[in-house]
Amino acid sequence: MRADGRDSLLGAGVSSTAGPNDRLQRVQSQVNEVRGVMQQNVDVMLENMEKTAALESSSAELAQQANVFRVNARRTRQKMWWQNFKIKLAIGCGCFLFLLIIAWSWGWFGG
């Protein structure tokens, strides 16, 4: 309280003719403003929580898909390695047989 009997917090910037009802209405309007801001903050927080939950579930799904992809990629890589090995083996055996036929026709095996 100030020396003249007015409350310095509630009466700041108010003329001496303002009555207690005006102060009460001002305080009530401030309370309503704060309530509105808090309600908006709570609404935003709830939206963020929903978005976070959706993001969490989609990231878990992506992690599962990444594991499936990794397993399939490993299987495919092994399968392609074996296929490449078989082709190289077939070409090598074909070349070896071709050289044996040439060597046999030239008489290298005692004939």
N, CA, C and O atoms as a GROMACS GRO file, in nm:
protein
  444
    1MET      N    1   0.083  -0.117   0.000
    1MET     CA    2   0.000   0.000   0.000
    1MET      C    3   0.089   0.124   0.000
    1MET      O    4   0.193   0.130   0.066
    2ARG      N    5   0.043   0.221  -0.076
    2ARG     CA    6   0.115   0.349  -0.078
    2ARG      C    7   0.067   0.437   0.037
    2ARG      O    8  -0.027   0.403   0.109
    3ALA      N    9   0.133   0.550   0.053
    3ALA     CA   10   0.099   0.640   0.164
    3ALA      C   11  -0.041   0.697   0.151
    3ALA      O   12  -0.103   0.730   0.252
    4ASP      N   13  -0.094   0.709   0.026
    4ASP     CA   14  -0.227   0.767   0.010
    4ASP      C   15  -0.337   0.663   0.022
    4ASP      O   16  -0.454   0.695   0.004
    5GLY      N   17  -0.302   0.537   0.054
    5GLY     CA   18  -0.404   0.436   0.076
    5GLY      C   19  -0.437   0.353  -0.046
    5GLY      O   20  -0.521   0.263  -0.036
    6ARG      N   21  -0.376   0.378  -0.163
    6ARG     CA   22  -0.405   0.300  -0.282
    6ARG      C   23  -0.302   0.187  -0.296
    6ARG      O   24  -0.187   0.204  -0.258
    7ASP      N   25  -0.344   0.073  -0.351
    7ASP     CA   26  -0.254  -0.041  -0.375
    7ASP      C   27  -0.173  -0.011  -0.500
    7ASP      O   28  -0.230   0.013  -0.607
    8SER      N   29  -0.043  -0.013  -0.489
    8SER     CA   30   0.042   0.025  -0.602
    8SER      C   31   0.035  -0.078  -0.716
    8SER      O   32   0.056  -0.040  -0.831
    9LEU      N   33   0.008  -0.205  -0.689
    9LEU     CA   34   0.004  -0.305  -0.795
    9LEU      C   35  -0.125  -0.298  -0.874
    9LEU      O   36  -0.122  -0.299  -0.997
   10LEU      N   37  -0.237  -0.290  -0.807
   10LEU     CA   38  -0.365  -0.288  -0.876
   10LEU      C   39  -0.398  -0.150  -0.929
   10LEU      O   40  -0.468  -0.139  -1.030
   11GLY      N   41  -0.351  -0.045  -0.865
   11GLY     CA   42  -0.389   0.089  -0.902
   11GLY      C   43  -0.289   0.158  -0.991
   11GLY      O   44  -0.301   0.278  -1.013
   12ALA      N   45  -0.191   0.088  -1.044
   12ALA     CA   46  -0.089   0.149  -1.127
   12ALA      C   47  -0.153   0.204  -1.253
   12ALA      O   48  -0.220   0.130  -1.326
   13GLY      N   49  -0.133   0.332  -1.281
   13GLY     CA   50  -0.185   0.394  -1.402
   13GLY      C   51  -0.334   0.421  -1.397
   13GLY      O   52  -0.394   0.445  -1.502
   14VAL      N   53  -0.396   0.420  -1.282
   14VAL     CA   54  -0.539   0.440  -1.269
   14VAL      C   55  -0.562   0.570  -1.193
   14VAL      O   56  -0.492   0.600  -1.097
   15SER      N   57  -0.660   0.646  -1.238
   15SER     CA   58  -0.690   0.771  -1.168
   15SER      C   59  -0.753   0.742  -1.033
   15SER      O   60  -0.799   0.630  -1.007
   16SER      N   61  -0.756   0.842  -0.948
   16SER     CA   62  -0.809   0.822  -0.814
   16SER      C   63  -0.960   0.805  -0.814
   16SER      O   64  -1.018   0.769  -0.711
   17THR      N   65  -1.027   0.829  -0.929
   17THR     CA   66  -1.171   0.814  -0.935
   17THR      C   67  -1.214   0.672  -0.967
   17THR      O   68  -1.333   0.640  -0.963
   18ALA      N   69  -1.117   0.584  -0.999
   18ALA     CA   70  -1.151   0.445  -1.032
   18ALA      C   71  -1.195   0.374  -0.906
   18ALA      O   72  -1.130   0.383  -0.802
   19GLY      N   73  -1.306   0.303  -0.916
   19GLY     CA   74  -1.360   0.235  -0.801
   19GLY      C   75  -1.312   0.092  -0.793
   19GLY      O   76  -1.243   0.044  -0.882
   20PRO      N   77  -1.349   0.023  -0.687
   20PRO     CA   78  -1.309  -0.116  -0.668
   20PRO      C   79  -1.366  -0.207  -0.776
   20PRO      O   80  -1.304  -0.308  -0.809
   21ASN      N   81  -1.482  -0.175  -0.832
   21ASN     CA   82  -1.540  -0.258  -0.938
   21ASN      C   83  -1.455  -0.254  -1.065
   21ASN      O   84  -1.438  -0.355  -1.133
   22ASP      N   85  -1.400  -0.133  -1.096
   22ASP     CA   86  -1.313  -0.122  -1.213
   22ASP      C   87  -1.189  -0.208  -1.196
   22ASP      O   88  -1.146  -0.277  -1.289
   23ARG      N   89  -1.131  -0.204  -1.076
   23ARG     CA   90  -1.012  -0.287  -1.049
   23ARG      C   91  -1.046  -0.434  -1.061
   23ARG      O   92  -0.969  -0.512  -1.119
   24LEU      N   93  -1.158  -0.472  -1.007
   24LEU     CA   94  -1.199  -0.613  -1.012
   24LEU      C   95  -1.221  -0.657  -1.156
   24LEU      O   96  -1.182  -0.768  -1.194
   25GLN      N   97  -1.282  -0.571  -1.236
   25GLN     CA   98  -1.304  -0.605  -1.376
   25GLN      C   99  -1.171  -0.617  -1.451
   25GLN      O  100  -1.154  -0.706  -1.534
   26ARG      N  101  -1.077  -0.527  -1.422
   26ARG     CA  102  -0.945  -0.534  -1.488
   26ARG      C  103  -0.873  -0.663  -1.450
   26ARG      O  104  -0.817  -0.732  -1.536
   27VAL      N  105  -0.875  -0.694  -1.323
   27VAL     CA  106  -0.809  -0.817  -1.277
   27VAL      C  107  -0.877  -0.939  -1.338
   27VAL      O  108  -0.811  -1.034  -1.380
   28GLN      N  109  -1.010  -0.937  -1.344
   28GLN     CA  110  -1.084  -1.049  -1.402
   28GLN      C  111  -1.051  -1.063  -1.550
   28GLN      O  112  -1.036  -1.174  -1.600
   29SER      N  113  -1.039  -0.951  -1.622
   29SER     CA  114  -1.005  -0.958  -1.765
   29SER      C  115  -0.862  -1.011  -1.783
   29SER      O  116  -0.836  -1.087  -1.876
   30GLN      N  117  -0.770  -0.972  -1.694
   30GLN     CA  118  -0.634  -1.025  -1.700
   30GLN      C  119  -0.633  -1.175  -1.674
   30GLN      O  120  -0.563  -1.251  -1.741
   31VAL      N  121  -0.712  -1.215  -1.576
   31VAL     CA  122  -0.722  -1.358  -1.545
   31VAL      C  123  -0.779  -1.433  -1.666
   31VAL      O  124  -0.731  -1.542  -1.699
   32ASN      N  125  -0.880  -1.376  -1.730
   32ASN     CA  126  -0.938  -1.439  -1.849
   32ASN      C  127  -0.836  -1.447  -1.963
   32ASN      O  128  -0.832  -1.547  -2.035
   33GLU      N  129  -0.755  -1.342  -1.980
   33GLU     CA  130  -0.652  -1.344  -2.083
   33GLU      C  131  -0.550  -1.455  -2.055
   33GLU      O  132  -0.514  -1.532  -2.144
   34VAL      N  133  -0.507  -1.461  -1.930
   34VAL     CA  134  -0.409  -1.564  -1.892
   34VAL      C  135  -0.470  -1.703  -1.911
   34VAL      O  136  -0.402  -1.794  -1.959
   35ARG      N  137  -0.595  -1.718  -1.873
   35ARG     CA  138  -0.664  -1.847  -1.890
   35ARG      C  139  -0.669  -1.885  -2.039
   35ARG      O  140  -0.645  -2.000  -2.075
   36GLY      N  141  -0.700  -1.786  -2.125
   36GLY     CA  142  -0.705  -1.812  -2.269
   36GLY      C  143  -0.569  -1.854  -2.324
   36GLY      O  144  -0.559  -1.947  -2.403
   37VAL      N  145  -0.464  -1.783  -2.280
   37VAL     CA  146  -0.328  -1.817  -2.325
   37VAL      C  147  -0.290  -1.956  -2.277
   37VAL      O  148  -0.233  -2.035  -2.353
   38MET      N  149  -0.321  -1.988  -2.154
   38MET     CA  150  -0.289  -2.120  -2.101
   38MET      C  151  -0.366  -2.230  -2.174
   38MET      O  152  -0.312  -2.337  -2.200
   39GLN      N  153  -0.493  -2.202  -2.208
   39GLN     CA  154  -0.572  -2.301  -2.282
   39GLN      C  155  -0.511  -2.324  -2.419
   39GLN      O  156  -0.504  -2.438  -2.466
   40GLN      N  157  -0.467  -2.215  -2.484
   40GLN     CA  158  -0.400  -2.231  -2.614
   40GLN      C  159  -0.272  -2.311  -2.599
   40GLN      O  160  -0.242  -2.396  -2.682
   41ASN      N  161  -0.196  -2.284  -2.493
   41ASN     CA  162  -0.072  -2.359  -2.470
   41ASN      C  163  -0.100  -2.507  -2.448
   41ASN      O  164  -0.027  -2.592  -2.500
   42VAL      N  165  -0.203  -2.538  -2.374
   42VAL     CA  166  -0.239  -2.678  -2.349
   42VAL      C  167  -0.282  -2.744  -2.480
   42VAL      O  168  -0.245  -2.858  -2.507
   43ASP      N  169  -0.361  -2.672  -2.562
   43ASP     CA  170  -0.403  -2.727  -2.691
   43ASP      C  171  -0.282  -2.756  -2.781
   43ASP      O  172  -0.275  -2.861  -2.845
   44VAL      N  173  -0.188  -2.662  -2.786
   44VAL     CA  174  -0.067  -2.682  -2.867
   44VAL      C  175   0.014  -2.800  -2.813
   44VAL      O  176   0.067  -2.880  -2.890
   45MET      N  177   0.022  -2.810  -2.681
   45MET     CA  178   0.096  -2.920  -2.620
   45MET      C  179   0.033  -3.055  -2.656
   45MET      O  180   0.103  -3.151  -2.687
   46LEU      N  181  -0.100  -3.062  -2.652
   46LEU     CA  182  -0.168  -3.187  -2.688
   46LEU      C  183  -0.147  -3.222  -2.835
   46LEU      O  184  -0.128  -3.338  -2.869
   47GLU      N  185  -0.151  -3.120  -2.922
   47GLU     CA  186  -0.123  -3.145  -3.064
   47GLU      C  187   0.019  -3.196  -3.083
   47GLU      O  188   0.042  -3.288  -3.162
   48ASN      N  189   0.113  -3.136  -3.010
   48ASN     CA  190   0.252  -3.180  -3.020
   48ASN      C  191   0.269  -3.323  -2.971
   48ASN      O  192   0.346  -3.400  -3.027
   49MET      N  193   0.197  -3.357  -2.866
   49MET     CA  194   0.204  -3.494  -2.815
   49MET      C  195   0.150  -3.593  -2.917
   49MET      O  196   0.206  -3.701  -2.935
   50GLU      N  197   0.040  -3.557  -2.985
   50GLU     CA  198  -0.015  -3.643  -3.089
   50GLU      C  199   0.082  -3.659  -3.205
   50GLU      O  200   0.102  -3.769  -3.256
   51LYS      N  201   0.143  -3.548  -3.245
   51LYS     CA  202   0.242  -3.553  -3.353
   51LYS      C  203   0.362  -3.637  -3.313
   51LYS      O  204   0.416  -3.712  -3.394
   52THR      N  205   0.404  -3.624  -3.188
   52THR     CA  206   0.518  -3.702  -3.140
   52THR      C  207   0.485  -3.852  -3.140
   52THR      O  208   0.568  -3.934  -3.179
   53ALA      N  209   0.365  -3.886  -3.098
   53ALA     CA  210   0.326  -4.027  -3.098
   53ALA      C  211   0.321  -4.081  -3.240
   53ALA      O  212   0.364  -4.193  -3.265
   54ALA      N  213   0.268  -4.003  -3.334
   54ALA     CA  214   0.264  -4.046  -3.474
   54ALA      C  215   0.404  -4.061  -3.529
   54ALA      O  216   0.433  -4.156  -3.601
   55LEU      N  217   0.492  -3.967  -3.497
   55LEU     CA  218   0.630  -3.974  -3.544
   55LEU      C  219   0.702  -4.094  -3.484
   55LEU      O  220   0.781  -4.160  -3.552
   56GLU      N  221   0.675  -4.122  -3.359
   56GLU     CA  222   0.736  -4.236  -3.292
   56GLU      C  223   0.694  -4.368  -3.358
   56GLU      O  224   0.777  -4.455  -3.381
   57SER      N  225   0.566  -4.381  -3.387
   57SER     CA  226   0.519  -4.504  -3.450
   57SER      C  227   0.572  -4.518  -3.591
   57SER      O  228   0.607  -4.628  -3.634
   58SER      N  229   0.579  -4.408  -3.665
   58SER     CA  230   0.632  -4.418  -3.802
   58SER      C  231   0.782  -4.447  -3.800
   58SER      O  232   0.832  -4.518  -3.888
   59SER      N  233   0.855  -4.394  -3.702
   59SER     CA  234   0.998  -4.424  -3.695
   59SER      C  235   1.021  -4.570  -3.655
   59SER      O  236   1.116  -4.632  -3.703
   60ALA      N  237   0.937  -4.625  -3.570
   60ALA     CA  238   0.948  -4.768  -3.536
   60ALA      C  239   0.919  -4.854  -3.658
   60ALA      O  240   0.986  -4.955  -3.681
   61GLU      N  241   0.820  -4.813  -3.737
   61GLU     CA  242   0.787  -4.887  -3.859
   61GLU      C  243   0.903  -4.877  -3.959
   61GLU      O  244   0.935  -4.976  -4.025
   62LEU      N  245   0.964  -4.761  -3.971
   62LEU     CA  246   1.078  -4.745  -4.060
   62LEU      C  247   1.196  -4.831  -4.014
   62LEU      O  248   1.267  -4.888  -4.097
   63ALA      N  249   1.218  -4.840  -3.885
   63ALA     CA  250   1.326  -4.923  -3.833
   63ALA      C  251   1.302  -5.069  -3.866
   63ALA      O  252   1.395  -5.141  -3.902
   64GLN      N  253   1.177  -5.114  -3.855
   64GLN     CA  254   1.144  -5.251  -3.889
   64GLN      C  255   1.166  -5.275  -4.038
   64GLN      O  256   1.220  -5.378  -4.078
   65GLN      N  257   1.122  -5.181  -4.121
   65GLN     CA  258   1.142  -5.195  -4.265
   65GLN      C  259   1.290  -5.194  -4.300
   65GLN      O  260   1.331  -5.264  -4.393
   66ALA      N  261   1.371  -5.117  -4.227
   66ALA     CA  262   1.515  -5.114  -4.251
   66ALA      C  263   1.577  -5.250  -4.220
   66ALA      O  264   1.665  -5.296  -4.293
   67ASN      N  265   1.531  -5.313  -4.113
   67ASN     CA  266   1.582  -5.447  -4.081
   67ASN      C  267   1.546  -5.548  -4.189
   67ASN      O  268   1.630  -5.628  -4.230
   68VAL      N  269   1.422  -5.543  -4.235
   68VAL     CA  270   1.378  -5.634  -4.342
   68VAL      C  271   1.461  -5.609  -4.467
   68VAL      O  272   1.505  -5.704  -4.533
   69PHE      N  273   1.483  -5.482  -4.500
   69PHE     CA  274   1.563  -5.448  -4.618
   69PHE      C  275   1.706  -5.502  -4.604
   69PHE      O  276   1.761  -5.556  -4.699
   70ARG      N  277   1.764  -5.485  -4.485
   70ARG     CA  278   1.902  -5.531  -4.463
   70ARG      C  279   1.912  -5.682  -4.482
   70ARG      O  280   2.006  -5.730  -4.546
   71VAL      N  281   1.816  -5.757  -4.428
   71VAL     CA  282   1.817  -5.902  -4.441
   71VAL      C  283   1.801  -5.942  -4.588
   71VAL      O  284   1.874  -6.028  -4.638
   72ASN      N  285   1.707  -5.878  -4.656
   72ASN     CA  286   1.685  -5.911  -4.797
   72ASN      C  287   1.805  -5.872  -4.882
   72ASN      O  288   1.839  -5.943  -4.977
   73ALA      N  289   1.869  -5.761  -4.850
   73ALA     CA  290   1.987  -5.719  -4.926
   73ALA      C  291   2.101  -5.819  -4.907
   73ALA      O  292   2.172  -5.851  -5.002
   74ARG      N  293   2.118  -5.868  -4.785
   74ARG     CA  294   2.223  -5.967  -4.760
   74ARG      C  295   2.197  -6.096  -4.838
   74ARG      O  296   2.288  -6.153  -4.897
   75ARG      N  297   2.071  -6.142  -4.836
   75ARG     CA  298   2.035  -6.263  -4.911
   75ARG      C  299   2.058  -6.244  -5.061
   75ARG      O  300   2.111  -6.331  -5.129
   76THR      N  301   2.016  -6.129  -5.110
   76THR     CA  302   2.032  -6.102  -5.253
   76THR      C  303   2.180  -6.094  -5.290
   76THR      O  304   2.220  -6.146  -5.394
   77ARG      N  305   2.261  -6.031  -5.206
   77ARG     CA  306   2.404  -6.021  -5.232
   77ARG      C  307   2.468  -6.161  -5.237
   77ARG      O  308   2.548  -6.190  -5.325
   78GLN      N  309   2.431  -6.248  -5.141
   78GLN     CA  310   2.486  -6.383  -5.141
   78GLN      C  311   2.439  -6.462  -5.264
   78GLN      O  312   2.517  -6.535  -5.325
   79LYS      N  313   2.313  -6.446  -5.299
   79LYS     CA  314   2.260  -6.515  -5.416
   79LYS      C  315   2.332  -6.469  -5.543
   79LYS      O  316   2.368  -6.552  -5.627
   80MET      N  317   2.352  -6.340  -5.556
   80MET     CA  318   2.421  -6.288  -5.675
   80MET      C  319   2.568  -6.332  -5.676
   80MET      O  320   2.623  -6.357  -5.783
   81TRP      N  321   2.632  -6.342  -5.558
   81TRP     CA  322   2.771  -6.389  -5.553
   81TRP      C  323   2.778  -6.533  -5.604
   81TRP      O  324   2.866  -6.566  -5.684
   82TRP      N  325   2.685  -6.619  -5.557
   82TRP     CA  326   2.685  -6.758  -5.602
   82TRP      C  327   2.656  -6.766  -5.752
   82TRP      O  328   2.718  -6.846  -5.823
   83GLN      N  329   2.566  -6.686  -5.800
   83GLN     CA  330   2.534  -6.687  -5.943
   83GLN      C  331   2.657  -6.644  -6.023
   83GLN      O  332   2.689  -6.705  -6.126
   84ASN      N  333   2.725  -6.540  -5.979
   84ASN     CA  334   2.846  -6.494  -6.046
   84ASN      C  335   2.956  -6.601  -6.040
   84ASN      O  336   3.029  -6.622  -6.137
   85PHE      N  337   2.968  -6.667  -5.924
   85PHE     CA  338   3.067  -6.775  -5.910
   85PHE      C  339   3.038  -6.889  -6.006
   85PHE      O  340   3.129  -6.942  -6.068
   86LYS      N  341   2.911  -6.928  -6.018
   86LYS     CA  342   2.873  -7.035  -6.109
   86LYS      C  343   2.903  -6.999  -6.254
   86LYS      O  344   2.950  -7.083  -6.330
   87ILE      N  345   2.876  -6.876  -6.292
   87ILE     CA  346   2.905  -6.834  -6.430
   87ILE      C  347   3.055  -6.836  -6.456
   87ILE      O  348   3.098  -6.886  -6.560
   88LYS      N  349   3.133  -6.784  -6.364
   88LYS     CA  350   3.279  -6.786  -6.380
   88LYS      C  351   3.330  -6.929  -6.383
   88LYS      O  352   3.420  -6.961  -6.461
   89LEU      N  353   3.276  -7.017  -6.300
   89LEU     CA  354   3.316  -7.157  -6.299
   89LEU      C  355   3.282  -7.224  -6.432
   89LEU      O  356   3.361  -7.301  -6.486
   90ALA      N  357   3.162  -7.195  -6.484
   90ALA     CA  358   3.122  -7.253  -6.613
   90ALA      C  359   3.212  -7.204  -6.724
   90ALA      O  360   3.251  -7.283  -6.810
   91ILE      N  361   3.245  -7.076  -6.726
   91ILE     CA  362   3.335  -7.022  -6.829
   91ILE      C  363   3.473  -7.083  -6.814
   91ILE      O  364   3.536  -7.120  -6.913
   92GLY      N  365   3.521  -7.094  -6.690
   92GLY     CA  366   3.653  -7.153  -6.667
   92GLY      C  367   3.657  -7.299  -6.711
   92GLY      O  368   3.753  -7.341  -6.775
   93CYS      N  369   3.553  -7.377  -6.678
   93CYS     CA  370   3.548  -7.518  -6.721
   93CYS      C  371   3.539  -7.527  -6.873
   93CYS      O  372   3.601  -7.614  -6.934
   94GLY      N  373   3.462  -7.437  -6.934
   94GLY     CA  374   3.451  -7.436  -7.080
   94GLY      C  375   3.585  -7.408  -7.145
   94GLY      O  376   3.622  -7.473  -7.243
   95CYS      N  377   3.659  -7.310  -7.092
   95CYS     CA  378   3.791  -7.277  -7.146
   95CYS      C  379   3.888  -7.394  -7.126
   95CYS      O  380   3.966  -7.427  -7.214
   96PHE      N  381   3.880  -7.456  -7.007
   96PHE     CA  382   3.967  -7.570  -6.980
   96PHE      C  383   3.937  -7.686  -7.077
   96PHE      O  384   4.029  -7.746  -7.131
   97LEU      N  385   3.810  -7.715  -7.099
   97LEU     CA  386   3.772  -7.821  -7.194
   97LEU      C  387   3.816  -7.785  -7.335
   97LEU      O  388   3.863  -7.871  -7.410
   98PHE      N  389   3.800  -7.658  -7.371
   98PHE     CA  390   3.843  -7.615  -7.504
   98PHE      C  391   3.994  -7.635  -7.521
   98PHE      O  392   4.039  -7.682  -7.625
   99LEU      N  393   4.072  -7.600  -7.418
   99LEU     CA  394   4.217  -7.620  -7.424
   99LEU      C  395   4.252  -7.769  -7.427
   99LEU      O  396   4.346  -7.808  -7.496
  100LEU      N  397   4.178  -7.851  -7.354
  100LEU     CA  398   4.202  -7.996  -7.359
  100LEU      C  399   4.174  -8.051  -7.498
  100LEU      O  400   4.249  -8.134  -7.548
  101ILE      N  401   4.067  -8.006  -7.560
  101ILE     CA  402   4.034  -8.053  -7.695
  101ILE      C  403   4.142  -8.010  -7.793
  101ILE      O  404   4.183  -8.088  -7.879
  102ILE      N  405   4.188  -7.886  -7.782
  102ILE     CA  406   4.295  -7.840  -7.871
  102ILE      C  407   4.423  -7.920  -7.846
  102ILE      O  408   4.489  -7.962  -7.940
  103ALA      N  409   4.456  -7.941  -7.717
  103ALA     CA  410   4.578  -8.017  -7.685
  103ALA      C  411   4.566  -8.160  -7.736
  103ALA      O  412   4.664  -8.216  -7.785
  104TRP      N  413   4.449  -8.220  -7.724
  104TRP     CA  414   4.430  -8.359  -7.770
  104TRP      C  415   4.440  -8.366  -7.922
  104TRP      O  416   4.498  -8.460  -7.977
  105SER      N  417   4.383  -8.265  -7.992
  105SER     CA  418   4.388  -8.266  -8.139
  105SER      C  419   4.531  -8.242  -8.188
  105SER      O  420   4.562  -8.286  -8.299
  106TRP      N  421   4.616  -8.176  -8.117
  106TRP     CA  422   4.753  -8.154  -8.159
  106TRP      C  423   4.844  -8.269  -8.119
  106TRP      O  424   4.962  -8.273  -8.155
  107GLY      N  425   4.788  -8.360  -8.045
  107GLY     CA  426   4.864  -8.480  -8.009
  107GLY      C  427   4.948  -8.466  -7.887
  107GLY      O  428   5.050  -8.534  -7.877
  108TRP      N  429   4.915  -8.386  -7.798
  108TRP     CA  430   4.995  -8.365  -7.679
  108TRP      C  431   4.979  -8.481  -7.580
  108TRP      O  432   5.061  -8.493  -7.489
  109PHE      N  433   4.880  -8.562  -7.594
  109PHE     CA  434   4.856  -8.670  -7.496
  109PHE      C  435   4.898  -8.806  -7.552
  109PHE      O  436   4.838  -8.908  -7.521
  110GLY      N  437   4.999  -8.805  -7.632
  110GLY     CA  438   5.060  -8.927  -7.683
  110GLY      C  439   4.972  -9.005  -7.780
  110GLY      O  440   4.918  -9.110  -7.746
  111GLY      N  441   4.961  -8.956  -7.889
  111GLY     CA  442   4.874  -9.025  -7.980
  111GLY      C  443   4.923  -9.037  -8.112
  111GLY      O  444   4.856  -9.095  -8.198
   0.00000   0.00000   0.00000
